[in-house]
């Protein structure tokens, strides 16, 4: 192993400190909990507690994690990075504290610094991705979330996901689980403000929940102002004892200035400055999202459950950049069907799941150049006008056999049929291309319970990902090939009581052989472009640790990433750019009198290459913080969170290019936030 493997200096110190803390404490067995009055829940297909959801997830013979919203709502909770920074197996890098982030599981979508791809993002089991596979982080409201399910790789087959990364499902509060009224306010450095008003209730067979939130900040950097308003609501109907239907509404209005990327020298000298062209052209990413969805569940007398989902979404994007102005209008619709059925076969207990997802999207995509126009973004020449159509049909099924009381075997697969079509818009151009992608992706897994709360598992699976429209055609105008992979995984998870505390762990090793991986192949100072690599390897270690007692608690997440080209004609066996070899995150807390919790936080990463040639890298970093939070009687809570106490100058994320220039002056570095302090208070009624 090279030096990257041992680049995280704080790792040993953090683990040692944790061990000393544990050994030096006499932890109590029970914790005093301040109760908040909430409506009693009636059991239904949609009112599943975090504990029940986690128990169901643990039946999966592969890497899965549940994140209870309580673990991130005790601090700043405005972005996707805030919610997933401690989730096992998730690599997420926020850009200067904004909503935009690079989110990746097992190396999915590494070339993206905005508008994610490579995994399925869902809200209550209904896809948030556009039909071509891309998704927006701003569509999520962390404050309206009850818990988050993370299913890595093919372990997300039950949602019809055959991506390398898997799926992330945000499960919402409902009128049955939420307090009658919630008021929450957050404020902090760089003029950060977040306000939320939420209400929920139940009347007989009908329940409803609504959340209004507003986020604004001037940002750590120049020209990084953000304004984001969200409405999220759902309305549920218990039509009969066996039939329940729930409607979901999402409205998002987000406006974000983009400060651009800096050279590493500029980052070290003045990380708050904006890139000159982004400033002069007033670069932005503004969009509005309107979404209506439905989920209906029918419970059968024999234990089977049928779920029908549907959605319609409208998105309008205004996106001026330094080199051009992009405007898009998206219309997406989708329909899903899933049926689960417990059965007996040859004397063995069996559970069958079959399903279907169908999605269709139309995007009107226009791009214009500025020409010699003055500063700002006046459009002088229309350079591109296309109508982009995406169709997807996914048929999936999985069968689980309980062969022994402690051993479960899972066999399943997914058939994907996807079409991508680019046709002329307002410009008299010939159709760009039309392509169909089809493939069957199998999965085989086994899980064995060593004891009631300790399991080991292994699986082998395939994945298949057609390109999104933002990944475009080849230089000759031909469509890109679909990315596919074969992944092998072994792991263990469990919960045990030890040293007066409850210890939970989640450990997975995976190895994925990829063909035609969708990677950025952009030379320096050129417009972004994506190409199919030949053969690549993704392998790594995913570690999660949770410790709970009445007086102490800790959450630890560690990732080892080894992503490489394999005998590539140009890159040889170089590392794939865009991700550190190691990532470590931790939060620890000590309980003080008055139910006050206080403890340190840590995020650390080894160096990360900017280019596939491995000539330019962002140095590793470690940033430290502290968090205090307290739950008081009558539903009152508050927190204080300090981040990056040493005011470290570092690259939170980077661009991804083919090869850096010889001078090392490429503007590919996006600075992370400097020293920051956030406070918040919430009141539940």
Secondary structure by P-SEA (a helix, b strand, c coil): cccccccccaaaaaaaaaaaaaaacccccbbbbbbbbbcccccccccccaaaaaaaaaccccbbbbbbcccccccccccccccccccccbbbbbccccccccccccccccccccccccccccccccccccccccccccccccccccbbbbbcccccccccccccccbbbbbbbcccccccbbbbbbbbccbbbbbbbbbbcccccccbbbbbbbbbcccccccbbbbbbbbbbbbbbcccccbbbbbbbbbbbbbbbbbbbbcaaaaaaccccccaaaaaacbbbbbbbbbbbbbbbbbccccbbbbbbbbbbbbbbbbbcccbbbbbbbbbbbbbbbbbbbbccccccbbbbbbbbbbbbbbbbbbbbbcccccccccccccbbbbbbbbbbbbbbbbbbcccccbbbbbcbbbbbbbbbbbbccccccccccbbbbbbbbbbbcccccccccccccccbbbbbccccccccccccccccbbbbbbbbbbcccccccccbbbbbbbbbbbbbbcccccccccccccbbbbbbcbbbbbbbbbbbbbbcccccbbbbbbbbbbbbccccccccccccccccbbbbbbbbbbccccbbbbbbbbbbccccccccccbbbbbbcccbbbbbbbbccccccbbbbccccccccccbbbbccccccccccccbbbcccccccccccccc
